[in-house]
Amino acid sequence: MIAKLHLYLVDLAAALVIWILVTYAILEPHVHASPWIAVPVAGLVAVPVAVRRWWPEIALGVSTAAMVVSVVSQVLPVQALGAPVGAACFGLYTVAVERERIWSLVALVVTIVATAGISGGEAEGVLVAVAALGSVWVMGYTTRLRRSMVARETAQHAEQALADERLRIARELHDVVAHNLSLIAVQAGNAAHVRSPDHAYEALQVISETSRAALTEMRGLLGVLRSDADLAPSPGLGGLADLADRASLAGVRVSLDVRGDTVVPEGVGLSAYRIVQEALTNVVKHAAPASCTVLVEVSAESVRIEVADDGPGVKELGVGHGLIGMRERVAVYGGTFSAGPGADGGFRVVAELPHS
């Protein structure tokens, strides 16, 4: 309402101008005409312009009917139809914008017929009125089409944003589930084969802690689907130590080295965390027991991540979602990514995320 206040003020100003012009057109040729007749008649023609945005059809109908009655009753001269037709144009434009095409066309035809019927057979006047009303209808209908197109584009952007958000959540869930279930699977396998109760208890303890951590992260991710959710901050570079500890419990000796200021944009920090998480997941799944070094270098321009292990390595890169997800995360920031066998064996993942 407040945002459209200036539009209502424009309508009010237009109504006042038309009111004055119609009043003058009634009084000027009739020296003895009474203002008590001229002012109300002019008001019936002009006032609907001020309220056309609320009641388009009623405004157009009242303005047109008042114009016809005032001319038929010879209160308003036929030669002074300019201002009344202007009032009808305001109403017709709003009808063309707000209503379906069939109804706006009906309004156009009725208004043209009414105007032509009171023009006294003056062809020039009829043509001018028809041209004015037709042009106004075309402008109004074009505006309606443009608004409809903008609304469709907005809806498409909203759908795309929703799809992107769902893809983001799916990727996050994949990383969380794949990493934590890999740790749980390794520890469950250890618990099934060890004969020492102490070792079995240790494995079960890791399973318990890992599953709780996974549930916490999953609740946070799924919570974005609820507007009343109280969400925890997204994991970032500060959570890398916990990742290393959990991987170590799964049989991978992790050496973590974080250099530079760990304060980076939230999206970059989350992507770096997920890349390290996925890389460690692959080490746990394919190389454990092994040693692994995680180097994270943070500069003013980028975050560089290098994860290398001394496991058996792989001859061919798989097509799983893990490497694809890491590559997509890097691509979002226009960074670089590589993954493959290391020069001295094992497997090596290198990613760089620009953030300046």
N, C-alpha and C positions, 0 to 999 in steps of 0.2 A: 504493500500500500504506500509506504513512505517512498520507496524507490520510484514509483510511478506518479508521485505528486506533481512533478513538473508537467506531465502529460495532461493531468486533470486541469491544471491551471491554464494550459494552452486551450483546452476545450472550452473552459469558462470564458476566456478572453474572446475566442471565436464566437461564442454564443452572444456575448455582449455586443460585439461589432455587428453581427447579423440583426440583432434586436434593434439596434439604433438605425441601421439602414432600412429595415422594413418599416419601422415607425415613421421615418422621414418619407419613405415612398408612399405611405398611406396619407400623411398629412399634407404633403407638398401640393398635390393637384387639387385637394379639397380644402379650400381656405377655411371653411366653416366646420370641418370635420372635428369631432370630439376626441381629445387625447384619451378619454376613458374607454373608447372603442379601439383606437389605434394601438395603444400600448399592450392591452391584453392579447389582441390578435397577433401582433408582432411577437409577443412572448410565446404563444403557442407554436409559432414557426421556429423560434430561435432556441428556447430553453432545452428541447430534446438534444441539441448538439452537446450541451454540457454533461448529459447523462448517457451518452451513446455507448460508452464502454461497459456500462452495467446492463443496459437493456437495448441492444442494437435494433431488433425488429420494431419494438415499441417506439423508439426514438425516430426511426425512419418513417413509420406509419403515421405518427402524430404530425411530424413536420410536413409530410406530403399531404395529409388530409387538411391541415390548416391552410396550406398554400392553395389547394383546390377550392375550399370553402370561401376563402377571402377573395379569390378572383371571381368565382361564380356569383358571389353576393355583391360584386363590384366595389368592395372595400379597398382592394388592392388592384392597381392598374396592371393590365397584361404586360405593358412595357417595362414593368418593374419586377420581373420574375428572377432577375439575376441573384439577388440575395436569398430568396426562398429556395431556388434550385441549389445554391451553395449549401444551404442547410441540409437538403436532401442528399447531396453528395457526401457530406460528412457521415450521415447515417448509412448510406449505401456502402461506403468504403469499409466501415466496421462490420457490416453484415457479410461482405465478401471475405473479410479476414477471419471472422469467427465462426461462420456457419458453412455447412456442406455446399458444394457447388450447385446442386439442384435448387436448393432454397435461395441461394444468393442470385441465381439466374431468374427465378420467379420474382424476387424483389426488384431486380433490374427492369424486367418487362413491365411490371405493374407501375413502377415509378415513371418509366418512359411514356407509357400509355396515358397516365394521369397528367403528365406535363404537356404532352402533345394535345390532349383533349381541351386544355384551358388556354392554349396558345393562340386561339382565334384564327387559325388557318394560316398564320405567318410561317411560311416555309423556312425562312432564314432562322427565326427563333427556335423552331422545332429542331432544325439541324444542329444548332449550337447546343441546345439542351441535351439532345441525344448523344452528341460527341462528348460533352462534359461527363454525363452520367456513365457512358460506356467506358471512357478512359479511366474514371475513378474505379469502376468495377474491375477492370483489367489490373490496375495497380493493387487493389485489395486482394484479388485472387492470386496474383504473383507473390505478394507478401505471404499469403497463406502457404503457398507451395514452398517458399524458401524456409519458412519456419518449420514446416513438416520435414524438409530435408535435414535441417539442422538437428531436429529432434531425433531423427533416425540415426544420424551420425553420432550424436551423443549417446544413444542407446547402444550402438555398436562399440563405441569406445568403452562404455561401462562393461559390456559383455567381454570384451577383450581383456580389460583390466581384471575381471573376475577369473577368466581363464588363466591369465598369467599368475594370479595369486594362487589358484589351485595347483598350477604346475610348480610354483615355488614351494608350497606346502608338501606336495608329493615328493619333491627332491629332498626337502629337509627330512621328511619321514624315512625316505630310503636311507639317507646317511645315518640317521639315528638308529634305525632298526638293524641295518647291515652291520654297523660297527659293534653295537652292544650284543647282538645275537651271536656274532662271531666270537666275542670274548666268552660269552656264556657257553657256547658249544665246545670251545677248547677246554674250559675248566670242567665242564660236565664229563668230557672224555677223560680228563686226568683223574677225576674223582672215581670214575668207573674202573680204572686200571690200577690205581695205587692200593697198596695193602696197609699203609700206615694211616691210622685214624687221624693223626695230626694233619697229614697232607690232605686227606679227604675233607676234614673240617675247613682247612684253609681254602680249598677249591670252592666249597659251598659258600663260604663267606664272600669270596669274590663274586660268585653268581648272584648272591643276595644284593650286594652293593651295586653291581652293574645293572641288575634289573630295576632297582629303585631309581637309579640315575636315568635309565631309559624311559621309565614311566613318567618321571618329572619332565623330561624334555618333550615327550609326546603330548602330555597335557598342555604344555605351553604352546606347542604348535597348533593343536586342535582348538585351543582356546580362542584363537583369532577368529574362529567362526561364530563366536558368541560375543555380542556387543558389551555384555556386562562382565566379561572376563577380567580378572586381575592378573595381568601377565608379568612374568619375570623378564628381566632384560635378556636380550639375545646373547648367546655365548660369543666370546671374542678371543683375542689373543691372551687375555688373562686366564682363560680356561685350558690353555695348552698343557700346563703342568699336570692337571687331572687326567687329561687324555694319555699323557706319557705314563703316568702311574698305572692306569688301568691296563694299558698295553703290556707293561712290564709284568703285571700279575698274570697275564695270559701267556707268558713265556718268551716275550720279545724284550730284549735289553735295549731300552731307549735312552739315547743321549740327547737331551734337549738343550738347544742354545738359541736364546732369543736376544737379538741385538737391536739397540735403538729404543726410541720411545714407543711404548705399546698403545699410546692413545692415537687411534685412527678412526675414520668414519665408521659408523656402526655396520653398514653393509659390507665394507671391505674387511672389517674384523671378523664378521660372521663367515664370509666366504673363505678367508684364510683358515679359520677354525675348521670349517667343513672339509677343506682340501686336506689338511693335516689328518683329520679324523678318517677320511676315506683312504688316504695313503697308508695309515697305520692299520686300518682294517684289512687292506690287501696283504700287508706284511704278516699279520696274524693268520690270515686264511691260507696263504701260499708259501710263507717262508719260515714260520715258527718251527722250532726255536731258532732265533737268529738275533743278530745285533742290528740296531737301526739308529741312524743319526738324523735328527730333525734340526735344521738350521733355518731360522726366521730372521731376516734382516729388514728392519723398518727404517726407511729414510723419509725425507720430506716429500719425495716424489712417488714412492711405491713401496710395496711390501713384497719381498722376494722369499719364496719358500722352496726349500730343498729337502727332500726325504729320500734317504738312500739306505739300503740294507745289504747284508752280506750273505743273503740266502742263495738258493740254487738258481734264482732268476727264472725267466721264461723265454722260450724260443719265439713265441708268437703272442702278440697282444690280443687279449680277449675283446669281446664286443659288449661286455656287461655295462650296466648303467653307471658303475662307479667312475670309470675313466671319462665316460661321456658327460657325467654330471660335473666333474672337475673342469673339463674343458669348457663347458657352458658357463660355469661361474666365472672363469677367467675372461671369456669372450664378452661378458656383460660389461666389463671395465676396459675392454680393448687391450688386454694384457697378452702375455705369451705363455704357452704351456707346452711341455714335452714330457714324455714318459717312455721308458724303455730300459733295456739292459744297461747296467753300469759298465764303465771301462774295465773295472777290475772284478766283474761278476756282480751278482745280485741284481737289484732293480732300483731304478732312480726316477724320482718325480721332481720336476722343477716347474714352478709357476711364479709369475710376476704379476702383481695387481697394482696398476697405477692408481693414485688417489689424489694427485695434486690438481 
